[in-house]
Amino acid sequence: MTLTSPTGGDLAARAPEAPLRRRKGRWIDDWRPEDRQFWEETGAPIARRNLVWSIFAEHLGFSVWLIWSVSSAFLLAQGFAFTPQQLFFLVAIPNLVGALIRVPYTLAVGKFGGRNWTMVSAGLLLVPTLGFAYFVTQPGTPYAVFCVIAATAGFGGGNFASSMANINFFYPARLKGAALGLNAAGGNLGVAIIQFFLPVIVGGAGIFGLVKASAGGIHLERAAWVYAGLAVVAVLAAFLFMDNLSNARTDTKQQLSVLRHKHTWVMSFLYIGTFGSFIGYSAAMPLLIKLNFWRQPVPAVHGIGINFAFYAFLGALVGSVARPLGGYLADRFGGGRITLVAFGGMVLGTLGILVTLGMLEPLPPAPDKATLAKIAADPAAFQFPDAVRTAVESNADVFPLFLGIFLFVFACTGIGNGSTYKMIPAIFRTDAERATVAGTPERELALLDGTKKSSAAVGIIGAVGAIGGFLIPITFGSPWVSDPLAATKTAFVVFTCFYVVCALVTWAVFLRRTTTAERGYAGLGL
């Protein structure tokens, strides 16, 4: 049988060195990654190029999405009088918005093309960055205005869904786990990068204390200007170097049909446990460290205990690096097995964190406004009370154990993120193979339809999973004004129980052996 492209032409007779024909707007009309000859001779370099620039744009999206996770801890130093509860809510708002817009961002890939939507989504990052750059320089800005600006930072969270849906079309099934893992890890690293470099960029201390705080004070707007410029670079890069795939075009009704697939909702639930934990812990970790291990009289520059700016980025870094490992292990051993192992590790890790929390001394509440005013008037005369100094020093001794176990939890979330995203395309591919006969045109059409459905499912599952990024900071933050340590313990008890349920669901749905009549997924390499 002679293979022809939709626009005509004998594909088999095409010379290997002949460039792939494109329509105006960098549309590719014939894309067959499952054809090994096509992939090796033509497809792989194009896919890699699109993956590189997709990672860049998604990386920026994650950085903007989590810009409040660190900057919120510096707002007091820049003259804003917000409570810990208000700060945790600022951290949580972008995660909620980022979760809600992931579905329309995913649908946009099928509607407008992956390259085209990457340009739009990168351009939208100018809204939160430019707004941030202006209002953080205005000390009289009301809290409600910051809530609105923080909400627009959620645009960066939507980039993940559209990027993953787009890259899913470029790679063959045997490489999807690794490709999607790399794409996601590059984006996830944006969290670690913003948490690592923002303190240095804005004039705070950072890089484990190697960089000292600037004598000129904190300037949060600097970070926003840097990322606004990088967003412009991402738009231009997508315009020049990325491609649209015609076979990725689909209508909204077809994409939303995945809502009727029960495993879309099963995977959404599991993704709350993996990605929701990753993004939620990443967002909350700077404030978590600051409120339990660090005391700093605002606006004085000195402090005692563990400076949150030195270590807050490590969790996101570990989780990001572990994500492609999860995809690789899932390709080799099956996504269901690796996901179960990841949840088992998260259960053990959160139990370990509870043990370390039991070793902490409750820190006295922060000074009232009158005391802070006296400190501001004469910072050099300030002395920490003995009770505060003793509690902080005691907690600092526990911090290495706390951090080590927390990083283990982050590693498990990253591995689980990679393995769950391997499972999504595998589920829809399995459905297509069961419904058709190998080697028939019906099988080819069913596999293409399965790829489209899995790309849509990626966005929906990512949207539901990202809600965990909103719930975790809220759980940490709501009762913190009165007793932060007790609230932290309660939160981790809830998280541990949830991970146990996730592990049971993974085993019951994807690993428990079922009868042929039940058409279970056990043993199918998911």
Solvent accessible surface area in square Angstrom, and as a share of the most:
residue,aa,sasa,rsa
1,M,200,0.89
2,T,83,0.48
3,L,64,0.32
4,T,86,0.50
5,S,9,0.06
6,P,106,0.67
7,T,86,0.50
8,G,33,0.32
9,G,42,0.41
10,D,65,0.34
11,L,16,0.08
12,A,79,0.61
13,A,78,0.60
14,R,61,0.22
15,A,44,0.34
16,P,78,0.49
17,E,143,0.64
18,A,32,0.25
19,P,113,0.71
20,L,14,0.07
21,R,153,0.56
22,R,90,0.33
23,R,119,0.43
24,K,194,0.82
25,G,33,0.31
26,R,63,0.23
27,W,26,0.09
28,I,0,0.00
29,D,24,0.12
30,D,15,0.08
31,W,11,0.04
32,R,54,0.20
33,P,18,0.11
34,E,77,0.35
35,D,45,0.23
36,R,143,0.52
37,Q,111,0.49
38,F,10,0.04
39,W,17,0.06
40,E,121,0.54
41,E,73,0.33
42,T,20,0.11
43,G,0,0.00
44,A,10,0.07
45,P,67,0.42
46,I,14,0.07
47,A,0,0.00
48,R,135,0.49
49,R,68,0.25
50,N,0,0.00
51,L,14,0.07
52,V,88,0.51
53,W,71,0.25
54,S,3,0.02
55,I,41,0.21
56,F,54,0.22
57,A,6,0.05
58,E,1,0.00
59,H,36,0.16
60,L,3,0.01
61,G,0,0.00
62,F,0,0.00
63,S,0,0.00
64,V,1,0.01
65,W,2,0.01
66,L,3,0.02
67,I,3,0.02
68,W,3,0.01
69,S,1,0.01
70,V,1,0.01
71,S,0,0.00
72,S,0,0.00
73,A,3,0.03
74,F,18,0.07
75,L,0,0.00
76,L,44,0.22
77,A,45,0.35
78,Q,35,0.15
79,G,54,0.52
80,F,7,0.03
81,A,85,0.66
82,F,22,0.09
83,T,64,0.37
84,P,46,0.29
85,Q,85,0.38
86,Q,57,0.25
87,L,6,0.03
88,F,2,0.01
89,F,81,0.34
90,L,0,0.00
91,V,4,0.02
92,A,0,0.00
93,I,17,0.09
94,P,1,0.01
95,N,1,0.00
96,L,59,0.29
97,V,31,0.18
98,G,0,0.00
99,A,1,0.01
100,L,113,0.56
101,I,31,0.16
102,R,0,0.00
103,V,41,0.23
104,P,71,0.45
105,Y,14,0.05
106,T,1,0.01
107,L,31,0.15
108,A,7,0.05
109,V,4,0.02
110,G,2,0.02
111,K,108,0.46
112,F,105,0.44
113,G,1,0.01
114,G,3,0.03
115,R,18,0.06
116,N,44,0.23
117,W,35,0.12
118,T,19,0.11
119,M,47,0.21
120,V,71,0.41
121,S,4,0.03
122,A,0,0.00
123,G,25,0.24
124,L,57,0.28
125,L,0,0.00
126,L,53,0.26
127,V,76,0.44
128,P,4,0.03
129,T,1,0.01
130,L,79,0.39
131,G,18,0.18
132,F,2,0.01
133,A,4,0.03
134,Y,125,0.47
135,F,65,0.27
136,V,1,0.01
137,T,57,0.33
138,Q,67,0.30
139,P,91,0.57
140,G,72,0.69
141,T,13,0.07
142,P,81,0.51
143,Y,48,0.18
144,A,66,0.51
145,V,46,0.27
146,F,0,0.00
147,C,23,0.14
148,V,98,0.56
149,I,12,0.06
150,A,0,0.00
151,A,26,0.20
152,T,27,0.16
153,A,0,0.00
154,G,0,0.00
155,F,48,0.20
156,G,0,0.00
157,G,0,0.00
158,G,0,0.00
159,N,5,0.02
160,F,0,0.00
161,A,0,0.00
162,S,8,0.05
163,S,12,0.08
164,M,0,0.00
165,A,1,0.01
166,N,5,0.03
167,I,0,0.00
168,N,0,0.00
169,F,11,0.04
170,F,0,0.00
171,Y,16,0.06
172,P,0,0.00
173,A,20,0.16
174,R,84,0.31
175,L,64,0.32
176,K,12,0.05
177,G,1,0.01
178,A,37,0.29
179,A,4,0.03
180,L,1,0.01
181,G,2,0.02
182,L,89,0.44
183,N,0,0.00
184,A,0,0.00
185,A,7,0.05
186,G,8,0.08
187,G,0,0.00
188,N,0,0.00
189,L,52,0.26
190,G,0,0.00
191,V,0,0.00
192,A,2,0.02
193,I,56,0.29
194,I,1,0.00
195,Q,1,0.00
196,F,39,0.16
197,F,84,0.35
198,L,0,0.00
199,P,1,0.00
200,V,44,0.25
201,I,46,0.24
202,V,0,0.00
203,G,6,0.05
204,G,3,0.03
205,A,20,0.15
206,G,0,0.00
207,I,44,0.23
208,F,97,0.41
209,G,13,0.12
210,L,147,0.73
211,V,48,0.28
212,K,152,0.64
213,A,56,0.43
214,S,46,0.30
215,A,118,0.92
216,G,57,0.55
217,G,32,0.31
218,I,28,0.14
219,H,61,0.27
220,L,0,0.00
221,E,32,0.14
222,R,104,0.38
223,A,0,0.00
224,A,0,0.00
225,W,148,0.52
226,V,67,0.38
227,Y,10,0.04
228,A,6,0.05
229,G,38,0.36
230,L,59,0.30
231,A,1,0.00
232,V,71,0.41
233,V,71,0.41
234,A,2,0.02
235,V,36,0.21
236,L,101,0.50
237,A,7,0.06
238,A,1,0.01
239,F,102,0.43
240,L,96,0.48
241,F,82,0.34
242,M,1,0.00
243,D,0,0.00
244,N,0,0.00
245,L,3,0.01
246,S,29,0.19
247,N,31,0.16
248,A,3,0.03
249,R,112,0.41
250,T,18,0.11
251,D,81,0.42
252,T,58,0.34
253,K,169,0.72
254,Q,53,0.24
255,Q,10,0.05
256,L,60,0.30
257,S,20,0.13
258,V,2,0.01
259,L,68,0.34
260,R,198,0.72
261,H,42,0.19
262,K,143,0.61
263,H,11,0.05
264,T,1,0.01
265,W,123,0.43
266,V,29,0.17
267,M,1,0.01
268,S,1,0.01
269,F,64,0.27
270,L,0,0.00
271,Y,0,0.00
272,I,38,0.19
273,G,0,0.00
274,T,0,0.00
275,F,0,0.00
276,G,0,0.00
277,S,3,0.02
278,F,0,0.00
279,I,0,0.00
280,G,0,0.00
281,Y,0,0.00
282,S,0,0.00
283,A,0,0.00
284,A,0,0.00
285,M,0,0.00
286,P,0,0.00
287,L,3,0.01
288,L,2,0.01
289,I,0,0.00
290,K,23,0.10
291,L,30,0.15
292,N,9,0.05
293,F,1,0.00
294,W,21,0.07
295,R,37,0.13
296,Q,52,0.23
297,P,4,0.02
298,V,30,0.17
299,P,68,0.43
300,A,6,0.05
301,V,123,0.71
302,H,83,0.37
303,G,25,0.24
304,I,24,0.12
305,G,36,0.34
306,I,28,0.14
307,N,26,0.13
308,F,6,0.03
309,A,5,0.04
310,F,39,0.16
311,Y,55,0.21
312,A,2,0.01
313,F,13,0.05
314,L,29,0.15
315,G,0,0.00
316,A,0,0.00
317,L,60,0.30
318,V,43,0.25
319,G,0,0.00
320,S,0,0.00
321,V,93,0.53
322,A,9,0.07
323,R,0,0.00
324,P,32,0.20
325,L,84,0.42
326,G,0,0.00
327,G,0,0.00
328,Y,114,0.43
329,L,41,0.20
330,A,1,0.00
331,D,51,0.26
332,R,161,0.59
333,F,96,0.40
334,G,4,0.04
335,G,0,0.00
336,G,2,0.02
337,R,110,0.40
338,I,18,0.09
339,T,0,0.00
340,L,54,0.27
341,V,105,0.60
342,A,3,0.02
343,F,0,0.00
344,G,30,0.29
345,G,8,0.08
346,M,0,0.00
347,V,24,0.14
348,L,120,0.60
349,G,2,0.02
350,T,0,0.00
351,L,82,0.41
352,G,16,0.16
353,I,0,0.00
354,L,38,0.19
355,V,97,0.56
356,T,0,0.00
357,L,1,0.01
358,G,54,0.52
359,M,101,0.45
360,L,14,0.07
361,E,84,0.38
362,P,88,0.55
363,L,20,0.10
364,P,39,0.25
365,P,121,0.76
366,A,74,0.57
367,P,54,0.34
368,D,91,0.47
369,K,160,0.68
370,A,65,0.51
371,T,52,0.30
372,L,55,0.27
373,A,61,0.47
374,K,150,0.64
375,I,7,0.04
376,A,49,0.38
377,A,90,0.69
378,D,74,0.38
379,P,54,0.34
380,A,97,0.75
381,A,69,0.53
382,F,36,0.15
383,Q,135,0.60
384,F,19,0.08
385,P,76,0.48
386,D,119,0.62
387,A,69,0.53
388,V,17,0.09
389,R,87,0.32
390,T,88,0.51
391,A,9,0.07
392,V,0,0.00
393,E,96,0.43
394,S,42,0.27
395,N,2,0.01
396,A,25,0.20
397,D,118,0.61
398,V,13,0.08
399,F,6,0.03
400,P,89,0.56
401,L,88,0.44
402,F,2,0.01
403,L,18,0.09
404,G,40,0.39
405,I,37,0.19
406,F,0,0.00
407,L,37,0.18
408,F,95,0.39
409,V,0,0.00
410,F,0,0.00
411,A,24,0.19
412,C,10,0.06
413,T,0,0.00
414,G,0,0.00
415,I,35,0.18
416,G,0,0.00
417,N,0,0.00
418,G,1,0.01
419,S,0,0.00
420,T,1,0.00
421,Y,2,0.01
422,K,27,0.11
423,M,0,0.00
424,I,1,0.01
425,P,10,0.06
426,A,17,0.13
427,I,2,0.01
428,F,10,0.04
429,R,75,0.28
430,T,16,0.09
431,D,42,0.22
432,A,8,0.06
433,E,65,0.29
434,R,80,0.29
435,A,84,0.65
436,T,29,0.17
437,V,108,0.62
438,A,74,0.57
439,G,79,0.76
440,T,36,0.21
441,P,84,0.53
442,E,106,0.48
443,R,39,0.14
444,E,104,0.47
445,L,124,0.61
446,A,22,0.17
447,L,32,0.16
448,L,61,0.30
449,D,45,0.23
450,G,7,0.07
451,T,30,0.17
452,K,31,0.13
453,K,63,0.26
454,S,0,0.00
455,S,2,0.01
456,A,1,0.01
457,A,0,0.00
458,V,0,0.00
459,G,0,0.00
460,I,6,0.03
461,I,2,0.01
462,G,0,0.00
463,A,7,0.06
464,V,35,0.20
465,G,0,0.00
466,A,0,0.00
467,I,55,0.28
468,G,3,0.03
469,G,0,0.00
470,F,35,0.15
471,L,88,0.44
472,I,10,0.05
473,P,0,0.00
474,I,53,0.27
475,T,45,0.26
476,F,0,0.00
477,G,2,0.02
478,S,60,0.39
479,P,64,0.40
480,W,5,0.02
481,V,91,0.52
482,S,102,0.66
483,D,66,0.34
484,P,28,0.18
485,L,11,0.06
486,A,46,0.36
487,A,8,0.06
488,T,1,0.00
489,K,71,0.30
490,T,84,0.49
491,A,0,0.00
492,F,0,0.00
493,V,74,0.43
494,V,81,0.47
495,F,17,0.07
496,T,12,0.07
497,C,78,0.47
498,F,55,0.23
499,Y,3,0.01
500,V,63,0.36
501,V,69,0.40
502,C,0,0.00
503,A,17,0.13
504,L,110,0.55
505,V,39,0.22
506,T,0,0.00
507,W,119,0.42
508,A,35,0.27
509,V,42,0.24
510,F,3,0.01
511,L,38,0.19
512,R,102,0.37
513,R,177,0.65
514,T,46,0.27
515,T,83,0.48
516,T,127,0.74
517,A,94,0.73
518,E,108,0.49
519,R,129,0.47
520,G,19,0.18
521,Y,12,0.05
522,A,15,0.12
523,G,44,0.42
524,L,83,0.41
525,G,38,0.37
526,L,7,0.04
